[in-house]
Amino acid sequence: MEEQRPSPPPVPVAADHLEIPTVFITEEEMAAFEAAITSAARSLSSRSLSLLQPKALRAPPSPSLPSSSRFAIFPHNVQTDWKANADRRFSNLSNPAELDVEDSGGRTTNNCLRRSKSLLRRYRMRRGLSVTDITGSEWCEKQMEFVLTRGRRELTEAMKAGSFRHQQLEEEVMKRVEIRIESREDAWALKLLNFIYGTNQLLSKGLTRELPIVGLVEGVWMIGVIDEVRMSTIKGVQFPSLVDTKTRRQNTLPSEAQKRNARLQLMCYKYLWDYIVSNDFPIGFFFKFFELRPHHKFSNEIKEKIANSGLHIETLEELVNHFRAICCSLVPSHDELLLRYEHQADHAVLAEDTFTFDWDWFKSQIGHCFQFWLGKREAGYVSEDERWKCRHCSFSATCPLTQMQSNTKEANN
């Protein structure tokens, strides 16, 4: 049985005067929100979610990725050439119409565990994987298995401080307003609207934060929230550049394992962005997987917000079509990615990690994670040189690795 999760926190979208609003929702919030929405019945009782109104933008300086407050139209050849070259990255994606993760045909391979053991099927069906699921399993698969089967651990003070810092960064550009949803379709409408409003903010002001995103990775639906997207001028041409801010409790640099994990997270965001702007968004598969009603009409409150934004949309299918059109008008993000590490006490920048998207490494990491999520192998433990992670794990007392280490120590004595 799936764990009981707390009620989802407010999910923001656009506000009244919807010129350039965007969303604020952390990865943890997205996971909790998805769980609650998926498990609810079609006749969800009314609930209030947050809506945002933009403020004047104040982007942090970054010498490696210069931001711009003005938007220049992308040259046609830049957009066309990249979309032509994108075939190399997306050509071996499974056809989503044929791959339903664990489709009803009941196909198995000799190396697969029983379908019922698939964590994706047990805990993420009709929800998709979050980017946090990927980074969590990369950090320690056994810990992720415990989180799913025993319940999520309580937030530490460091995690709370990190979430608060992201809220501070978000509030530099917008404020929250409340809006009511009445169905899963309403909830997805807010996510899509948040993306639309966020990209409007990006193109008009050069910066947006906490941008929700959804797409397919190797035929598996994945959701996430991008910390920051800013317009960067590179050789005279502007591209979206992805930035992620990490906070650290101590005034120290991250370990190699932490940097690797953060890089994977940011690469996931880039892949999702590039996928939706360079592929025809699979609308039919989207509705089927998330079990959404295409012709569902939104609640009056959401209709009002959509109308205020100048859109003439009444159903989720119309909104998804508009979302797809917006994606087609965008260009892929730059291959250069930026991780910023801040000290929690004073927000001083400890380090900036600028790196290039590595397709081969990313594909290898994702393939390894999916083997775990699709039930093709048992959960693995951390490597011997990274067992320091166990000292910070709330499940270490009952983890089989702890017992094995104890037995080995006794045998050596």
C-alpha positions as a Markdown table, in Angstrom:
| # | Residue | x | y | z |
|---|---|---|---|---|
| 1 | Met | 0.0 | 0.0 | 0.0 |
| 2 | Glu | 1.3 | 3.4 | -0.9 |
| 3 | Glu | 2.4 | 5.6 | 2.0 |
| 4 | Gln | 0.1 | 8.2 | 3.4 |
| 5 | Arg | 1.4 | 11.6 | 2.5 |
| 6 | Pro | 0.6 | 15.0 | 4.0 |
| 7 | Ser | -1.8 | 17.4 | 2.4 |
| 8 | Pro | -0.2 | 19.1 | -0.6 |
| 9 | Pro | 1.2 | 22.6 | 0.0 |
| 10 | Pro | -0.1 | 25.6 | -2.1 |
| 11 | Val | 0.8 | 25.4 | -5.8 |
| 12 | Pro | 1.1 | 28.8 | -7.3 |
| 13 | Val | 0.1 | 30.0 | -10.8 |
| 14 | Ala | -0.6 | 33.3 | -12.4 |
| 15 | Ala | -2.3 | 36.2 | -10.6 |
| 16 | Asp | -4.8 | 38.9 | -11.6 |
| 17 | His | -3.0 | 41.0 | -14.3 |
| 18 | Leu | -1.4 | 38.0 | -15.9 |
| 19 | Glu | 1.2 | 39.6 | -18.0 |
| 20 | Ile | 4.2 | 37.6 | -16.9 |
| 21 | Pro | 3.4 | 35.4 | -13.9 |
| 22 | Thr | 5.2 | 32.1 | -13.1 |
| 23 | Val | 5.1 | 29.4 | -10.4 |
| 24 | Phe | 6.8 | 28.5 | -7.2 |
| 25 | Ile | 6.9 | 24.9 | -6.1 |
| 26 | Thr | 9.8 | 22.9 | -4.8 |
| 27 | Glu | 10.6 | 19.3 | -5.9 |
| 28 | Glu | 9.3 | 18.0 | -2.6 |
| 29 | Glu | 6.1 | 20.0 | -3.0 |
| 30 | Met | 5.6 | 18.6 | -6.5 |
| 31 | Ala | 5.9 | 15.0 | -5.3 |
| 32 | Ala | 3.5 | 15.5 | -2.4 |
| 33 | Phe | 1.1 | 17.4 | -4.6 |
| 34 | Glu | 1.2 | 14.7 | -7.3 |
| 35 | Ala | 0.5 | 12.0 | -4.8 |
| 36 | Ala | -2.6 | 13.8 | -3.4 |
| 37 | Ile | -4.0 | 14.7 | -6.7 |
| 38 | Thr | -3.6 | 11.1 | -8.1 |
| 39 | Ser | -5.2 | 9.4 | -5.1 |
| 40 | Ala | -8.2 | 11.7 | -5.0 |
| 41 | Ala | -11.4 | 10.8 | -6.6 |
| 42 | Arg | -12.8 | 12.7 | -9.7 |
| 43 | Ser | -15.1 | 14.5 | -7.4 |
| 44 | Leu | -12.4 | 16.2 | -5.4 |
| 45 | Ser | -13.7 | 18.6 | -2.8 |
| 46 | Ser | -12.8 | 22.2 | -3.4 |
| 47 | Arg | -9.4 | 23.3 | -2.3 |
| 48 | Ser | -7.3 | 26.5 | -2.5 |
| 49 | Leu | -4.0 | 26.6 | -4.3 |
| 50 | Ser | -1.6 | 29.6 | -4.6 |
| 51 | Leu | -1.4 | 32.0 | -7.5 |
| 52 | Leu | 1.4 | 34.4 | -8.2 |
| 53 | Gln | 1.7 | 38.0 | -9.3 |
| 54 | Pro | 5.0 | 39.2 | -10.7 |
| 55 | Lys | 7.3 | 41.8 | -9.2 |
| 56 | Ala | 10.2 | 43.7 | -10.6 |
| 57 | Leu | 12.9 | 41.1 | -11.5 |
| 58 | Arg | 16.3 | 41.1 | -9.8 |
| 59 | Ala | 18.5 | 38.4 | -11.3 |
| 60 | Pro | 21.7 | 37.5 | -9.4 |
| 61 | Pro | 24.9 | 38.4 | -11.2 |
| 62 | Ser | 26.7 | 35.6 | -13.0 |
| 63 | Pro | 29.9 | 36.2 | -15.0 |
| 64 | Ser | 29.7 | 32.7 | -16.6 |
| 65 | Leu | 26.1 | 33.1 | -17.8 |
| 66 | Pro | 25.3 | 36.7 | -18.4 |
| 67 | Ser | 21.6 | 37.5 | -18.1 |
| 68 | Ser | 19.7 | 39.9 | -20.3 |
| 69 | Ser | 16.7 | 42.0 | -19.5 |
| 70 | Arg | 15.8 | 42.3 | -23.1 |
| 71 | Phe | 14.6 | 39.5 | -25.4 |
| 72 | Ala | 16.0 | 39.2 | -28.9 |
| 73 | Ile | 14.1 | 37.1 | -31.5 |
| 74 | Phe | 16.0 | 33.9 | -32.2 |
| 75 | Pro | 17.4 | 33.8 | -35.7 |
| 76 | His | 15.5 | 31.3 | -37.8 |
| 77 | Asn | 18.6 | 29.3 | -38.8 |
| 78 | Val | 19.5 | 28.8 | -35.1 |
| 79 | Gln | 16.1 | 27.3 | -34.3 |
| 80 | Thr | 16.0 | 25.2 | -37.4 |
| 81 | Asp | 19.6 | 23.9 | -37.2 |
| 82 | Trp | 19.2 | 22.8 | -33.6 |
| 83 | Lys | 15.9 | 21.1 | -34.2 |
| 84 | Ala | 17.5 | 19.2 | -37.1 |
| 85 | Asn | 20.5 | 18.1 | -34.9 |
| 86 | Ala | 18.1 | 17.2 | -32.0 |
| 87 | Asp | 17.3 | 13.9 | -33.8 |
| 88 | Arg | 20.6 | 12.5 | -32.5 |
| 89 | Arg | 19.5 | 13.0 | -28.9 |
| 90 | Phe | 15.8 | 11.9 | -29.2 |
| 91 | Ser | 15.9 | 9.4 | -32.1 |
| 92 | Asn | 16.2 | 6.4 | -29.9 |
| 93 | Leu | 13.4 | 7.3 | -27.6 |
| 94 | Ser | 10.7 | 4.7 | -27.5 |
| 95 | Asn | 7.5 | 5.6 | -29.3 |
| 96 | Pro | 5.2 | 6.7 | -26.5 |
| 97 | Ala | 2.2 | 5.3 | -28.3 |
| 98 | Glu | 3.8 | 1.9 | -28.0 |
| 99 | Leu | 5.6 | 2.2 | -24.6 |
| 100 | Asp | 3.2 | 2.7 | -21.7 |
| 101 | Val | 6.0 | 2.0 | -19.2 |
| 102 | Glu | 4.4 | -1.3 | -18.1 |
| 103 | Asp | 1.8 | -1.7 | -20.8 |
| 104 | Ser | -1.3 | -3.9 | -20.5 |
| 105 | Gly | 0.3 | -6.5 | -22.7 |
| 106 | Gly | 2.2 | -7.9 | -19.8 |
| 107 | Arg | 5.5 | -8.2 | -21.6 |
| 108 | Thr | 8.5 | -9.3 | -19.5 |
| 109 | Thr | 12.1 | -10.2 | -20.1 |
| 110 | Asn | 14.2 | -12.9 | -18.5 |
| 111 | Asn | 16.1 | -10.3 | -16.5 |
| 112 | Cys | 13.0 | -8.5 | -15.2 |
| 113 | Leu | 11.6 | -9.0 | -11.8 |
| 114 | Arg | 7.9 | -9.6 | -11.6 |
| 115 | Arg | 5.8 | -6.6 | -12.7 |
| 116 | Ser | 4.2 | -6.3 | -9.3 |
| 117 | Lys | 7.6 | -5.5 | -7.9 |
| 118 | Ser | 8.1 | -2.4 | -10.1 |
| 119 | Leu | 8.4 | 0.6 | -7.9 |
| 120 | Leu | 7.3 | 2.8 | -10.8 |
| 121 | Arg | 4.1 | 0.8 | -11.2 |
| 122 | Arg | 3.4 | 0.6 | -7.5 |
| 123 | Tyr | 4.1 | 4.2 | -6.5 |
| 124 | Arg | 4.3 | 6.4 | -9.6 |
| 125 | Met | 1.6 | 5.2 | -12.0 |
| 126 | Arg | -0.6 | 8.1 | -13.2 |
| 127 | Arg | 1.9 | 10.4 | -11.7 |
| 128 | Gly | 5.2 | 9.9 | -13.5 |
| 129 | Leu | 8.6 | 10.1 | -11.9 |
| 130 | Ser | 9.8 | 13.4 | -10.4 |
| 131 | Val | 13.3 | 14.6 | -11.0 |
| 132 | Thr | 13.7 | 14.2 | -7.2 |
| 133 | Asp | 12.9 | 10.5 | -7.6 |
| 134 | Ile | 15.8 | 10.3 | -10.1 |
| 135 | Thr | 18.3 | 12.1 | -7.9 |
| 136 | Gly | 17.1 | 10.3 | -4.8 |
| 137 | Ser | 17.7 | 6.9 | -6.3 |
| 138 | Glu | 21.1 | 8.1 | -7.7 |
| 139 | Trp | 22.1 | 9.1 | -4.2 |
| 140 | Cys | 21.1 | 5.7 | -2.7 |
| 141 | Glu | 18.6 | 3.3 | -4.2 |
| 142 | Lys | 18.0 | 1.5 | -0.9 |
| 143 | Gln | 17.2 | 4.7 | 0.8 |
| 144 | Met | 14.7 | 5.6 | -2.0 |
| 145 | Glu | 13.1 | 2.1 | -1.6 |
| 146 | Phe | 12.7 | 2.8 | 2.1 |
| 147 | Val | 11.2 | 6.2 | 1.5 |
| 148 | Leu | 8.6 | 4.6 | -0.8 |
| 149 | Thr | 7.8 | 1.6 | 1.4 |
| 150 | Arg | 8.2 | 3.1 | 4.9 |
| 151 | Gly | 7.4 | 6.7 | 4.4 |
| 152 | Arg | 9.3 | 9.9 | 3.7 |
| 153 | Arg | 11.7 | 11.0 | 6.4 |
| 154 | Glu | 11.0 | 14.3 | 8.3 |
| 155 | Leu | 12.6 | 17.4 | 6.9 |
| 156 | Thr | 15.9 | 18.3 | 8.5 |
| 157 | Glu | 16.8 | 21.8 | 9.5 |
| 158 | Ala | 19.1 | 22.0 | 6.5 |
| 159 | Met | 16.4 | 21.0 | 4.1 |
| 160 | Lys | 14.0 | 23.5 | 5.6 |
| 161 | Ala | 16.6 | 26.2 | 5.3 |
| 162 | Gly | 17.1 | 25.3 | 1.6 |
| 163 | Ser | 13.4 | 25.4 | 0.9 |
| 164 | Phe | 13.1 | 28.8 | 2.6 |
| 165 | Arg | 16.0 | 30.2 | 0.5 |
| 166 | His | 14.3 | 29.1 | -2.7 |
| 167 | Gln | 11.1 | 30.8 | -1.5 |
| 168 | Gln | 13.1 | 34.0 | -0.9 |
| 169 | Leu | 14.5 | 33.8 | -4.4 |
| 170 | Glu | 11.1 | 33.2 | -5.8 |
| 171 | Glu | 9.5 | 36.1 | -3.9 |
| 172 | Glu | 12.0 | 38.5 | -5.5 |
| 173 | Val | 10.0 | 38.2 | -8.7 |
| 174 | Met | 6.4 | 37.4 | -7.6 |
| 175 | Lys | 3.9 | 37.1 | -4.8 |
| 176 | Arg | 1.3 | 34.5 | -4.0 |
| 177 | Val | -2.4 | 34.7 | -4.5 |
| 178 | Glu | -5.0 | 31.9 | -3.8 |
| 179 | Ile | -7.0 | 30.0 | -6.4 |
| 180 | Arg | -9.4 | 27.1 | -6.0 |
| 181 | Ile | -9.3 | 23.8 | -7.9 |
| 182 | Glu | -12.0 | 21.1 | -8.1 |
| 183 | Ser | -10.4 | 18.3 | -10.1 |
| 184 | Arg | -7.2 | 16.6 | -11.3 |
| 185 | Glu | -7.8 | 18.4 | -14.6 |
| 186 | Asp | -7.9 | 21.8 | -12.8 |
| 187 | Ala | -4.6 | 20.9 | -11.1 |
| 188 | Trp | -2.9 | 20.1 | -14.4 |
| 189 | Ala | -4.3 | 23.2 | -15.9 |
| 190 | Leu | -2.5 | 25.2 | -13.2 |
| 191 | Lys | 0.8 | 23.5 | -14.0 |
| 192 | Leu | 0.5 | 24.2 | -17.7 |
| 193 | Leu | -0.6 | 27.7 | -17.1 |
| 194 | Asn | 2.4 | 28.2 | -14.8 |
| 195 | Phe | 4.7 | 27.0 | -17.6 |
| 196 | Ile | 3.0 | 29.3 | -20.2 |
| 197 | Tyr | 3.2 | 32.3 | -17.8 |
| 198 | Gly | 6.7 | 31.5 | -16.8 |
| 199 | Thr | 8.0 | 31.4 | -20.4 |
| 200 | Asn | 6.2 | 34.7 | -21.1 |
| 201 | Gln | 8.2 | 36.1 | -18.2 |
| 202 | Leu | 11.4 | 34.6 | -19.5 |
| 203 | Leu | 10.9 | 36.1 | -23.0 |
| 204 | Ser | 9.8 | 39.5 | -21.8 |
| 205 | Lys | 12.0 | 40.0 | -18.8 |
| 206 | Gly | 14.9 | 37.6 | -19.4 |
| 207 | Leu | 14.4 | 35.6 | -16.2 |
| 208 | Thr | 11.9 | 33.2 | -14.6 |
| 209 | Arg | 12.1 | 31.0 | -11.5 |
| 210 | Glu | 10.5 | 27.8 | -10.3 |
| 211 | Leu | 9.2 | 26.8 | -13.7 |
| 212 | Pro | 7.2 | 23.5 | -13.7 |
| 213 | Ile | 8.0 | 21.1 | -16.6 |
| 214 | Val | 6.7 | 17.7 | -17.8 |
| 215 | Gly | 8.0 | 15.5 | -20.6 |
| 216 | Leu | 9.2 | 12.0 | -21.6 |
| 217 | Val | 12.6 | 10.6 | -20.9 |
| 218 | Glu | 13.2 | 7.3 | -22.7 |
| 219 | Gly | 9.4 | 6.8 | -22.8 |
| 220 | Val | 8.8 | 7.5 | -19.1 |
| 221 | Trp | 6.9 | 10.5 | -18.0 |
| 222 | Met | 8.9 | 12.8 | -15.8 |
| 223 | Ile | 8.0 | 16.0 | -13.9 |
| 224 | Gly | 10.1 | 18.7 | -12.3 |
| 225 | Val | 10.5 | 22.3 | -11.3 |
| 226 | Ile | 13.4 | 24.2 | -12.8 |
| 227 | Asp | 15.0 | 26.6 | -10.2 |
| 228 | Glu | 15.8 | 29.3 | -12.7 |
| 229 | Val | 15.9 | 30.0 | -16.4 |
| 230 | Arg | 17.5 | 33.1 | -17.7 |
| 231 | Met | 18.2 | 34.5 | -21.2 |
| 232 | Ser | 22.0 | 34.4 | -21.9 |
| 233 | Thr | 23.7 | 36.0 | -24.8 |
| 234 | Ile | 26.2 | 33.7 | -26.4 |
| 235 | Lys | 28.2 | 34.8 | -29.5 |
| 236 | Gly | 25.5 | 37.4 | -30.1 |
| 237 | Val | 22.6 | 35.0 | -29.9 |
| 238 | Gln | 20.3 | 34.6 | -26.9 |
| 239 | Phe | 19.5 | 31.2 | -25.5 |
| 240 | Pro | 17.6 | 30.0 | -22.4 |
| 241 | Ser | 20.2 | 29.0 | -19.7 |
| 242 | Leu | 19.4 | 26.8 | -16.8 |
| 243 | Val | 20.6 | 27.6 | -13.3 |
| 244 | Asp | 20.1 | 25.7 | -10.0 |
| 245 | Thr | 20.9 | 27.1 | -6.5 |
| 246 | Lys | 22.0 | 24.8 | -3.7 |
| 247 | Thr | 22.4 | 25.9 | -0.1 |
| 248 | Arg | 24.9 | 24.5 | 2.3 |
| 249 | Arg | 24.6 | 24.5 | 6.1 |
| 250 | Gln | 28.4 | 24.7 | 6.6 |
| 251 | Asn | 30.9 | 27.0 | 4.8 |
| 252 | Thr | 32.4 | 24.1 | 2.8 |
| 253 | Leu | 32.4 | 23.0 | -0.8 |
| 254 | Pro | 30.2 | 20.0 | -1.8 |
| 255 | Ser | 31.6 | 16.5 | -2.1 |
| 256 | Glu | 32.1 | 14.9 | -5.5 |
| 257 | Ala | 29.0 | 12.8 | -4.8 |
| 258 | Gln | 26.9 | 15.9 | -4.1 |
| 259 | Lys | 28.2 | 17.6 | -7.2 |
| 260 | Arg | 27.5 | 14.6 | -9.3 |
| 261 | Asn | 23.9 | 14.3 | -7.9 |
| 262 | Ala | 23.3 | 18.0 | -8.5 |
| 263 | Arg | 24.6 | 17.8 | -12.0 |
| 264 | Leu | 22.3 | 14.9 | -12.8 |
| 265 | Gln | 19.3 | 17.0 | -11.5 |
| 266 | Leu | 20.1 | 20.0 | -13.7 |
| 267 | Met | 20.7 | 17.7 | -16.7 |
| 268 | Cys | 17.3 | 16.2 | -16.2 |
| 269 | Tyr | 15.8 | 19.7 | -16.4 |
| 270 | Lys | 17.7 | 20.5 | -19.5 |
| 271 | Tyr | 16.6 | 17.2 | -21.2 |
| 272 | Leu | 13.0 | 17.9 | -20.3 |
| 273 | Trp | 13.1 | 21.4 | -21.6 |
| 274 | Asp | 14.8 | 20.4 | -24.8 |
| 275 | Tyr | 12.4 | 17.5 | -25.3 |
| 276 | Ile | 9.2 | 19.6 | -25.2 |
| 277 | Val | 10.6 | 22.3 | -27.5 |
| 278 | Ser | 12.0 | 19.9 | -30.1 |
| 279 | Asn | 9.3 | 17.2 | -30.2 |
| 280 | Asp | 5.6 | 17.1 | -30.9 |
| 281 | Phe | 4.2 | 16.8 | -27.4 |
| 282 | Pro | 2.3 | 13.4 | -27.3 |
| 283 | Ile | -1.1 | 14.7 | -26.2 |
| 284 | Gly | -3.0 | 11.4 | -26.5 |
| 285 | Phe | -0.4 | 9.6 | -24.5 |
| 286 | Phe | -0.4 | 12.4 | -21.9 |
| 287 | Phe | -4.1 | 12.1 | -21.3 |
| 288 | Lys | -4.0 | 8.3 | -21.2 |
| 289 | Phe | -1.1 | 8.0 | -18.8 |
| 290 | Phe | -2.3 | 10.6 | -16.3 |
| 291 | Glu | -6.0 | 9.5 | -16.8 |
| 292 | Leu | -7.2 | 13.0 | -17.6 |
| 293 | Arg | -10.4 | 14.0 | -19.3 |
| 294 | Pro | -9.6 | 16.0 | -22.5 |
| 295 | His | -13.0 | 17.7 | -22.7 |
| 296 | His | -13.3 | 18.5 | -19.0 |
| 297 | Lys | -14.3 | 22.1 | -18.5 |
| 298 | Phe | -12.5 | 24.0 | -15.8 |
| 299 | Ser | -13.9 | 25.5 | -12.6 |
| 300 | Asn | -15.3 | 29.0 | -12.9 |
| 301 | Glu | -12.4 | 30.4 | -11.0 |
| 302 | Ile | -9.8 | 28.9 | -13.3 |
| 303 | Lys | -11.9 | 30.0 | -16.3 |
| 304 | Glu | -11.8 | 33.5 | -15.0 |
| 305 | Lys | -8.0 | 33.5 | -14.6 |
| 306 | Ile | -7.6 | 32.1 | -18.1 |
| 307 | Ala | -9.9 | 34.7 | -19.6 |
| 308 | Asn | -8.0 | 37.5 | -17.7 |
| 309 | Ser | -4.8 | 36.3 | -19.4 |
| 310 | Gly | -6.4 | 36.9 | -22.8 |
| 311 | Leu | -6.8 | 33.2 | -23.7 |
| 312 | His | -10.1 | 31.8 | -25.0 |
| 313 | Ile | -9.8 | 28.3 | -23.6 |
| 314 | Glu | -12.5 | 26.2 | -21.9 |
| 315 | Thr | -11.2 | 22.6 | -21.8 |
| 316 | Leu | -8.0 | 20.8 | -20.8 |
| 317 | Glu | -7.5 | 19.6 | -24.4 |
| 318 | Glu | -7.5 | 23.2 | -25.7 |
| 319 | Leu | -5.0 | 24.2 | -23.0 |
| 320 | Val | -2.7 | 21.3 | -23.8 |
| 321 | Asn | -2.8 | 22.3 | -27.5 |
| 322 | His | -1.9 | 25.8 | -26.6 |
| 323 | Phe | 0.9 | 24.6 | -24.4 |
| 324 | Arg | 2.2 | 22.5 | -27.3 |
| 325 | Ala | 2.1 | 25.5 | -29.6 |
| 326 | Ile | 4.1 | 27.6 | -27.0 |
| 327 | Cys | 6.7 | 24.8 | -26.8 |
| 328 | Cys | 7.1 | 24.7 | -30.5 |
| 329 | Ser | 7.9 | 28.4 | -30.5 |
| 330 | Leu | 10.7 | 28.0 | -28.0 |
| 331 | Val | 14.3 | 27.0 | -28.6 |
| 332 | Pro | 16.4 | 24.5 | -26.7 |
| 333 | Ser | 18.5 | 25.6 | -23.7 |
| 334 | His | 22.2 | 26.2 | -23.9 |
| 335 | Asp | 24.4 | 23.2 | -23.2 |
| 336 | Glu | 26.3 | 25.1 | -20.6 |
| 337 | Leu | 24.6 | 24.7 | -17.2 |
| 338 | Leu | 25.3 | 26.5 | -13.9 |
| 339 | Leu | 25.1 | 25.2 | -10.3 |
| 340 | Arg | 25.4 | 27.9 | -7.6 |
| 341 | Tyr | 26.3 | 26.9 | -4.0 |
| 342 | Glu | 25.3 | 29.3 | -1.2 |
| 343 | His | 26.1 | 29.4 | 2.5 |
| 344 | Gln | 22.7 | 29.2 | 4.3 |
| 345 | Ala | 23.8 | 31.7 | 7.0 |
| 346 | Asp | 24.5 | 34.7 | 4.8 |
| 347 | His | 23.7 | 33.5 | 1.3 |
| 348 | Ala | 27.4 | 34.1 | 0.3 |
| 349 | Val | 28.3 | 32.2 | -2.9 |
| 350 | Leu | 30.7 | 29.4 | -2.0 |
| 351 | Ala | 31.2 | 28.2 | -5.5 |
| 352 | Glu | 29.8 | 28.2 | -9.0 |
| 353 | Asp | 30.0 | 24.9 | -11.0 |
| 354 | Thr | 29.7 | 25.6 | -14.7 |
| 355 | Phe | 29.6 | 22.4 | -16.8 |
| 356 | Thr | 28.4 | 21.2 | -20.2 |
| 357 | Phe | 25.5 | 18.8 | -20.7 |
| 358 | Asp | 27.0 | 15.3 | -21.3 |
| 359 | Trp | 24.6 | 13.3 | -23.4 |
| 360 | Asp | 26.4 | 10.0 | -23.1 |
| 361 | Trp | 26.8 | 10.3 | -19.3 |
| 362 | Phe | 23.2 | 11.4 | -18.8 |
| 363 | Lys | 21.9 | 8.5 | -20.8 |
| 364 | Ser | 24.0 | 6.1 | -18.9 |
| 365 | Gln | 22.8 | 7.5 | -15.5 |
| 366 | Ile | 19.1 | 7.5 | -16.5 |
| 367 | Gly | 19.3 | 4.0 | -17.9 |
| 368 | His | 20.8 | 2.7 | -14.6 |
| 369 | Cys | 18.1 | 4.5 | -12.6 |
| 370 | Phe | 15.3 | 3.2 | -14.8 |
| 371 | Gln | 16.5 | -0.4 | -14.2 |
| 372 | Phe | 15.8 | 0.2 | -10.6 |
| 373 | Trp | 12.5 | 1.9 | -11.0 |
| 374 | Leu | 11.2 | -0.5 | -13.7 |
| 375 | Gly | 11.9 | -3.5 | -11.5 |
| 376 | Lys | 14.7 | -5.0 | -13.6 |
| 377 | Arg | 17.0 | -5.3 | -10.6 |
| 378 | Glu | 16.9 | -5.0 | -6.9 |
| 379 | Ala | 17.9 | -1.8 | -5.1 |
| 380 | Gly | 21.6 | -1.2 | -4.9 |
| 381 | Tyr | 23.6 | 0.1 | -1.9 |
| 382 | Val | 26.1 | 3.0 | -1.9 |
| 383 | Ser | 29.6 | 2.2 | -3.0 |
| 384 | Glu | 32.2 | 1.6 | -0.4 |
| 385 | Asp | 33.9 | 5.0 | -0.9 |
| 386 | Glu | 30.5 | 6.7 | -0.4 |
| 387 | Arg | 29.3 | 4.9 | 2.7 |
| 388 | Trp | 29.7 | 8.1 | 4.7 |
| 389 | Lys | 26.2 | 8.8 | 3.4 |
| 390 | Cys | 24.9 | 6.2 | 5.8 |
| 391 | Arg | 25.8 | 8.4 | 8.7 |
| 392 | His | 23.2 | 10.9 | 7.5 |
| 393 | Cys | 20.5 | 8.4 | 6.7 |
| 394 | Ser | 17.5 | 7.9 | 8.9 |
| 395 | Phe | 17.1 | 4.3 | 7.8 |
| 396 | Ser | 20.6 | 3.2 | 8.6 |
| 397 | Ala | 19.7 | 1.4 | 11.8 |
| 398 | Thr | 17.5 | -1.1 | 9.9 |
| 399 | Cys | 19.4 | -1.1 | 6.6 |
| 400 | Pro | 20.8 | -4.5 | 5.6 |
| 401 | Leu | 24.1 | -2.8 | 4.7 |
| 402 | Thr | 24.6 | -1.7 | 8.3 |
| 403 | Gln | 24.2 | -5.3 | 9.4 |
| 404 | Met | 26.6 | -6.6 | 6.8 |
| 405 | Gln | 29.2 | -4.0 | 7.8 |
| 406 | Ser | 28.7 | -5.0 | 11.5 |
| 407 | Asn | 29.1 | -8.7 | 10.6 |
| 408 | Thr | 32.3 | -7.9 | 8.6 |
| 409 | Lys | 33.7 | -5.9 | 11.5 |
| 410 | Glu | 33.0 | -8.7 | 14.0 |
| 411 | Ala | 34.6 | -11.3 | 11.7 |
| 412 | Asn | 37.7 | -9.2 | 11.3 |
| 413 | Asn | 38.0 | -8.9 | 15.1 |
